[in-house]
């Protein structure tokens, strides 16, 4: 580069940087070997042994986790750009020996664009390169740092990557896009993981909403856990015994162990949803025959343990004595979590004296981890605010339109199906409020051909948004 009063290294080519970013971590990293400060010279025998070891490992494939691949790429890129020198000083300055010059590769001079990096010239964003860097290093390393698994050297590289895109505010942007509020050590799920969870239940809206909720509205408490339970007769044994008798314990192994709170779903309780497994007659004054597959909800349990159940196919509630419960299957109505209250609601609960202004959108629960509006209106790789039309289509096809159709179908539903539609209504409110464009955002649809190709591949297994939306409007009109 032309001399401007500061000594710098010439930059490496973008093709070499890209080779490191797409490297799978096997063998030697792309590019020249890193230059390091020489210590004591090794003997010829030691050099020969090292060559022999490196040659024997050359063709051996070693399984590596995604985190290990990210670390290998980061270490290779740090060595390529900074050898064994520091990357960023304590006062936030980049080492002037930088051979990557990443900001110059990502932000190219253009007649259109904004003034960046204090260069005095307008720069245009190379979106394809930005996306490559984010997918290969920036995004994964940001999550690893929040989980406390990123080495100090790679933390310096992460700061360098973020500063190359957004300057001094880059680190703050990275933390906001990858962390959750109010839950310690919680990392937001990636967009790809969110789409995968939605697509894995493409045929069942209830299962899709359940996967959506488990991914983004689960608290920090431990997840499901096998347990060894006990059978304890509280009236026959002391409350705080010195020793526990064998008769009070039930042996279980990994095959027979159940999960915490699932035992509650094996008992007919008030508001439990049940289905008939074998045909039997009810115990009303005028008994009716209950057929296999009929579903209902328990409305009342009397002192004798008998249940009054309102079945969907019968207008009158049916009395079922306790001895006939063996003909019923209890569907899961309790949280299958190890700790009560581990699931979050969609919205913050307002105080009775607090009311939102007319037209204001409801406030999402502050610790929720989907943060859908940020996914739809913030482009993480570019660090810019714009409308991600491809993501809008995904949410429209997999959540918004199915939930609207579900709401329309709920107008004529009854019984347990009407209850299920009512429970899903809050998620329709959440999705609709998050898709509403925030004030001051100017839609800038992406125009990068590579992004379009990727989007078309992901849409091959789904109905086009226009077709889905047309069907939804027709149902609503009817």
Buried (B, 14 or more C-beta within 10 A) or exposed (E): EEEEEEEEBEBBEBEBBBBBBEBEBBBEBBBEEBEEEEEEEEEEEEEEEEEEEEEEEEEEEEEBEEBEBBBBBBBBBBBBBBBEBEBBEEEEEBBEBBBBBBBBBBBEEEEEBEEBBEEEEBBBBBBBBBBBBBBBBBBBBBBBBBEEEBEEBBBBBBBBBBBBBBBEEBBEBBEEBBBBEEBEEBBBBBBEEBBEBBBEBBEEBEEBBEBBBEBBBBBEEEEEEEBEEEEEEEEEEEEEEEEEEEEEEEEBEEEEEEBBBBEBBEEBBEEBBBBBEEEBEBBBEEEEEBEEEBBBBBEEBEEEEBBBBBBBBBEEBBBBEEEBBEBBBBEEBBBEBBBEEBBBEBBBEEEEEEEEEEEEBBEBBEBBBBBBBBBBBBBBBBBBBBBBBBBBBBBBBBBBBBBBBBBBEBEEBEBBBBBBBEEBBBBBBBBBBBBEEEEEBEEEEBEBEEBEEEBEEBBEEBEEBEEBBEEBEEBEEE
